[in-house]
């Protein structure tokens, strides 16, 4: 008797539009090996998962529903817990004077009052002055705000209505552009803030959790200056915190996600293997490697040149002050966030500096070469800073790989190490040079005296033996 197949469906509604269905084949025999097939109603007959059990597991359907409707990832993430939980870093991720975006908008101070109320009250007057009463240009700003909302974590924006969120984007965007305009065009008095507040705002605008989508800034640029003029100002602005000197053009095709993203691009732009051992600056110096400053260089311009009996390690200049730690840590947090860049250039650079800087003497050497500009305090503070910054950082295995390889190869060259040691021992100062030549002269004189005592030269010409006359041989 021929077997007959029946197809039955058990469905689980996921939404008004999508349904997950278990398609079950029942055959005349209980021991059939035909699998149950779980498919999406909207995508039938394509199969998603096969299940060999004779009954459809309801718990699996709910998991599939959850997996096939993922949430949109945020473009501006929160600082990863592994960084925020480090006690020494606790003050580096939260704004001090101004909140930008939703993450810290409702923070309270220790007395339970709105933490940023003072600057929040300035934003409305700044926005009025910025747009100059020309509200027609804001007709499409609602759409910009909707797109900007997708950049943030949903749980952080859920309590903001559409109007509240749009108002926040508008006020924050006007504030950021106004601040940049005032700072770059020597109009600090128009910020309506004192000098110390301006310094703190500059710090706050480069915190990961205090970023504004760049599309919001673009939507507001037309109220003052042209977009090209704004791009020039903004590219100059992001160089201020770390005193960057690279000469990159603002006309780039790929738009940054936000200001912190642009700062990172500035640090790494211009142009897989195992980890190699690395030494501190002083240890490298003893091996004949000198550190030299790259004028206008980026983090990716770091290089090493082997000169056989010596070597040069080229590093970009870095200014260090009170804002350096939070800015670098927020750049690291941006790289470590789910939607951040995946090349870990900044983290790799910090780990590299941590390897180069073990003691205050290393900082002193880098200062003497103009590579570090220490505005923080003592050299010990700078050494401690980079030792702390590198906690829990994982560098890219490929970044600076060629530099590490060349230094490793140089360190394995015994001739160059011997020549370096010889030069350092005998030519490190004028006195050692004089001593070397005196010692060399004495050795040469001693050698000459010994030679002539063994092979003496006659003094009188008469005592010399006359040469034996040559014989002529005649053949007959």
KOLLUM-730387 format. One line per 2 residues: their letters; for each residue y, z negated, x of C-alpha. Coordinates in steps of 0.1 Angstrom, whole numbers, plus 5000, padded with zeros to 4 digits. Layout:
KOLLUM-730387
a	Y,Z,X  ... $
***
This chain:
KOLLUM-730387
xx	5000,5000,5000  5033,5011,5015 $
xx	5058,4984,5024  5091,4983,5006 $
xx	5123,4970,5020  5149,4952,5000 $
xx	5184,4944,5013  5202,4913,5000 $
xx	5236,4901,5010  5250,4866,5013 $
xx	5287,4867,5018  5312,4841,5029 $
xx	5349,4847,5020  5372,4843,5050 $
xx	5404,4855,5034  5416,4878,5006 $
xx	5409,4908,5028  5380,4899,5051 $
xx	5344,4889,5043  5315,4881,5066 $
xx	5281,4893,5053  5245,4885,5063 $
xx	5224,4915,5056  5188,4904,5052 $
xx	5157,4926,5053  5128,4912,5032 $
xx	5095,4929,5038  5062,4924,5021 $
xx	5051,4901,5049  5066,4868,5060 $
xx	5060,4875,5096  5084,4904,5098 $
xx	5103,4908,5130  5133,4925,5115 $
xx	5165,4905,5124  5191,4894,5100 $
xx	5224,4911,5108  5258,4894,5105 $
xx	5286,4919,5099  5322,4920,5089 $
xx	5327,4935,5054  5358,4954,5067 $
xx	5339,4968,5096  5305,4976,5081 $
xx	5281,4989,5092  5289,4977,5127 $
xx	5269,4946,5137  5285,4915,5152 $
xx	5256,4892,5160  5219,4894,5153 $
xx	5200,4864,5141  5162,4864,5141 $
xx	5158,4835,5118  5146,4842,5082 $
xx	5177,4824,5067  5214,4829,5073 $
xx	5230,4798,5090  5262,4790,5071 $
xx	5276,4770,5100  5276,4802,5122 $
xx	5297,4820,5096  5325,4796,5099 $
xx	5324,4799,5137  5326,4837,5134 $
xx	5356,4834,5111  5374,4812,5136 $
xx	5366,4834,5165  5376,4867,5149 $
xx	5410,4855,5138  5425,4841,5171 $
xx	5461,4828,5171  5487,4848,5188 $
xx	5493,4834,5223  5527,4819,5231 $
xx	5549,4836,5256  5567,4804,5266 $
xx	5540,4778,5271  5542,4740,5276 $
xx	5537,4726,5311  5499,4722,5318 $
xx	5487,4686,5315  5472,4687,5350 $
xx	5508,4690,5364  5526,4669,5339 $
xx	5503,4639,5344  5511,4636,5381 $
xx	5533,4605,5383  5556,4618,5411 $
xx	5563,4649,5390  5571,4632,5358 $
xx	5609,4638,5359  5607,4675,5368 $
xx	5597,4691,5335  5621,4676,5309 $
xx	5657,4687,5304  5684,4662,5313 $
xx	5716,4675,5296  5707,4705,5273 $
xx	5678,4716,5252  5670,4753,5249 $
xx	5644,4764,5223  5623,4741,5201 $
xx	5602,4721,5225  5628,4694,5233 $
xx	5653,4700,5205  5645,4667,5187 $
xx	5640,4645,5218  5653,4609,5215 $
xx	5668,4587,5242  5657,4552,5249 $
xx	5679,4539,5221  5664,4563,5196 $
xx	5694,4586,5194  5694,4624,5198 $
xx	5691,4629,5235  5712,4661,5238 $
xx	5737,4654,5210  5767,4658,5233 $
xx	5760,4694,5244  5746,4703,5209 $
xx	5780,4696,5195  5796,4721,5220 $
xx	5773,4749,5210  5789,4758,5177 $
xx	5824,4761,5192  5810,4781,5221 $
xx	5792,4804,5197  5824,4810,5176 $
xx	5843,4818,5208  5816,4840,5221 $
xx	5812,4863,5191  5849,4863,5183 $
xx	5844,4866,5145  5825,4899,5148 $
xx	5795,4889,5126  5784,4925,5117 $
xx	5765,4927,5150  5743,4899,5138 $
xx	5728,4918,5108  5695,4924,5126 $
xx	5694,4890,5143  5669,4877,5117 $
xx	5643,4902,5130  5650,4892,5166 $
xx	5645,4855,5156  5612,4863,5140 $
xx	5600,4880,5171  5612,4851,5192 $
xx	5593,4826,5172  5560,4842,5183 $
xx	5569,4832,5219  5565,4795,5212 $
xx	5535,4774,5203  5531,4773,5165 $
xx	5528,4735,5163  5563,4732,5179 $
xx	5580,4755,5155  5563,4746,5123 $
xx	5589,4720,5113  5618,4746,5117 $
xx	5626,4767,5086  5634,4804,5092 $
xx	5671,4796,5089  5669,4766,5112 $
xx	5650,4786,5139  5674,4816,5136 $
xx	5704,4793,5139  5688,4776,5170 $
xx	5681,4810,5187  5717,4821,5180 $
xx	5734,4789,5193  5712,4786,5223 $
xx	5715,4823,5232  5753,4822,5230 $
xx	5754,4790,5251  5732,4805,5279 $
xx	5752,4837,5281  5785,4818,5280 $
xx	5774,4795,5307  5763,4824,5329 $
xx	5796,4843,5323  5817,4812,5332 $
xx	5797,4803,5363  5796,4839,5378 $
xx	5832,4847,5369  5848,4815,5383 $
xx	5856,4801,5348  5838,4768,5350 $
xx	5866,4751,5330  5856,4772,5300 $
xx	5822,4756,5299  5839,4725,5284 $
xx	5818,4704,5307  5824,4683,5338 $
xx	5811,4693,5372  5781,4670,5372 $
xx	5770,4683,5337  5773,4719,5350 $
xx	5749,4711,5378  5724,4695,5354 $
xx	5726,4724,5330  5719,4748,5359 $
xx	5687,4728,5366  5678,4726,5329 $
xx	5680,4764,5324  5651,4769,5348 $
xx	5626,4745,5332  5595,4762,5317 $
xx	5597,4743,5284  5635,4751,5281 $
xx	5633,4789,5281  5647,4814,5257 $
xx	5630,4848,5251  5650,4874,5269 $
xx	5651,4895,5238  5674,4869,5222 $
xx	5699,4872,5251  5697,4910,5249 $
xx	5706,4909,5212  5737,4889,5219 $
xx	5750,4907,5250  5771,4933,5231 $
xx	5796,4906,5221  5809,4905,5257 $
xx	5805,4930,5285  5780,4958,5285 $
xx	5743,4953,5289  5744,4966,5325 $
xx	5772,4942,5333  5751,4913,5318 $
xx	5721,4923,5339  5741,4922,5371 $
xx	5754,4888,5361  5720,4874,5352 $
xx	5703,4888,5383  5730,4870,5404 $
xx	5727,4839,5383  5689,4834,5389 $
xx	5696,4835,5427  5719,4804,5426 $
xx	5694,4775,5424  5674,4785,5454 $
xx	5702,4805,5472  5681,4836,5473 $
xx	5694,4864,5495  5671,4893,5486 $
xx	5688,4925,5477  5669,4937,5446 $
xx	5683,4960,5420  5688,4947,5384 $
xx	5679,4981,5370  5642,4973,5365 $
xx	5620,4990,5338  5600,4958,5331 $
xx	5621,4933,5313  5616,4896,5321 $
xx	5602,4873,5295  5629,4847,5302 $
xx	5651,4834,5330  5624,4815,5348 $
xx	5603,4847,5348  5632,4866,5363 $
xx	5636,4839,5390  5600,4843,5399 $
xx	5603,4881,5401  5632,4876,5424 $
xx	5611,4854,5447  5582,4878,5450 $
xx	5595,4913,5445  5605,4940,5471 $
xx	5574,4953,5477  5396,4886,5487 $
xx	5387,4868,5513  5380,4832,5525 $
xx	5407,4807,5535  5417,4807,5572 $
xx	5427,4775,5589  5464,4770,5594 $
xx	5485,4747,5616  5518,4730,5614 $
xx	5549,4745,5629  5548,4723,5660 $
xx	5511,4731,5666  5519,4768,5662 $
xx	5547,4765,5687  5524,4749,5713 $
xx	5501,4779,5708  5530,4802,5715 $
xx	5540,4812,5679  5576,4810,5671 $
xx	5590,4808,5635  5618,4833,5628 $
xx	5640,4838,5597  5638,4869,5576 $
xx	5673,4879,5565  5673,4885,5528 $
xx	5635,4883,5526  5613,4875,5497 $
xx	5581,4854,5495  5561,4886,5500 $
xx	5579,4895,5532  5562,4867,5552 $
xx	5544,4883,5582  5530,4876,5616 $
xx	5535,4898,5647  5511,4893,5677 $
xx	5529,4900,5710  5497,4893,5731 $
xx	5510,4863,5750  5531,4850,5721 $
xx	5536,4855,5684  5563,4855,5657 $
xx	5559,4842,5622  5586,4855,5599 $
xx	5597,4833,5569  5624,4837,5543 $
xx	5653,4812,5542  5651,4783,5517 $
xx	5678,4759,5506  5665,4725,5497 $
xx	5685,4700,5475  5679,4678,5445 $
xx	5671,4707,5422  5645,4724,5445 $
xx	5615,4702,5434  5619,4707,5396 $
xx	5626,4744,5399  5596,4751,5421 $
xx	5573,4729,5400  5584,4747,5368 $
xx	5577,4780,5385  5542,4767,5394 $
xx	5538,4755,5358  5548,4790,5346 $
xx	5521,4806,5368  5495,4780,5356 $
xx	5503,4785,5319  5479,4807,5298 $
xx	5504,4835,5294  5520,4832,5329 $
xx	5515,4855,5359  5481,4854,5374 $
xx	5489,4861,5411  5500,4825,5419 $
xx	5526,4837,5445  5549,4807,5442 $
xx	5519,4782,5443  5506,4800,5474 $
xx	5540,4798,5491  5542,4761,5485 $
xx	5507,4755,5498  5517,4776,5529 $
xx	5548,4755,5535  5527,4723,5530 $
xx	5504,4736,5558  5533,4743,5581 $
xx	5551,4710,5574  5532,4679,5583 $
xx	5559,4658,5600  5597,4656,5603 $
xx	5595,4675,5636  5582,4705,5617 $
xx	5612,4704,5594  5635,4700,5623 $
xx	5620,4731,5640  5624,4752,5608 $
xx	5660,4740,5605  5668,4750,5640 $
xx	5656,4785,5632  5677,4787,5600 $
xx	5646,4789,5578  5652,4756,5560 $
xx	5687,4745,5549  5683,4708,5543 $
xx	5708,4694,5517  5684,4668,5505 $
xx	5687,4642,5532  5664,4633,5561 $
xx	5638,4656,5575  5612,4631,5564 $
xx	5623,4636,5528  5617,4673,5531 $
xx	5583,4668,5547  5574,4644,5518 $
xx	5587,4669,5493  5563,4696,5502 $
xx	5534,4672,5506  5540,4661,5470 $
xx	5546,4696,5457  5512,4708,5468 $
xx	5492,4682,5448  5466,4699,5426 $
xx	5479,4734,5435  5454,4762,5439 $
xx	5467,4791,5459  5457,4827,5455 $
xx	5429,4836,5479  5445,4870,5487 $
xx	5481,4859,5491  5492,4858,5528 $
xx	5457,4867,5537  5468,4892,5564 $
xx	5491,4867,5579  5464,4841,5581 $
xx	5439,4866,5596  5464,4876,5623 $
xx	5472,4840,5632  5435,4831,5633 $
xx	5428,4861,5656  5457,4851,5678 $
xx	5444,4815,5680  5410,4828,5691 $
xx	5425,4848,5720  5419,4825,5750 $
xx	5441,4846,5773  5472,4842,5751 $
xx	5466,4805,5747  5462,4801,5785 $
xx	5493,4821,5792  5513,4801,5766 $
xx	5501,4768,5782  5509,4781,5817 $
xx	5544,4792,5806  5551,4759,5788 $
xx	5539,4739,5818  5558,4758,5846 $
xx	5587,4774,5828  5598,4750,5801 $
xx	5629,4739,5821  5649,4749,5852 $
xx	5634,4720,5872  5598,4731,5864 $
xx	5607,4767,5874  5621,4755,5907 $
xx	5591,4732,5913  5568,4761,5905 $
xx	5584,4784,5931  5586,4757,5957 $
xx	5550,4749,5953  5542,4786,5954 $
xx	5561,4791,5986  5544,4761,6002 $
xx	5510,4776,5993  5519,4810,6007 $
xx	5532,4795,6040  5501,4774,6043 $
xx	5479,4804,6038  5498,4824,6063 $
xx	5496,4796,6089  5459,4794,6085 $
xx	5454,4831,6088  5473,4835,6120 $
xx	5456,4805,6136  5423,4822,6131 $
xx	5435,4856,6140  5463,4850,6167 $
xx	5485,4878,6178  5492,4884,6216 $
xx	5528,4878,6228  5529,4900,6260 $
xx	5526,4937,6259  5509,4937,6293 $
xx	5481,4915,6281  5471,4941,6256 $
xx	5441,4961,6264  5448,4997,6273 $
xx	5432,5021,6249  5400,5038,6263 $
xx	5407,5074,6271  5387,5099,6252 $
xx	5361,5119,6270  5358,5156,6269 $
xx	5323,5169,6267  5316,5203,6281 $
xx	5287,5223,6269  5271,5248,6293 $
***
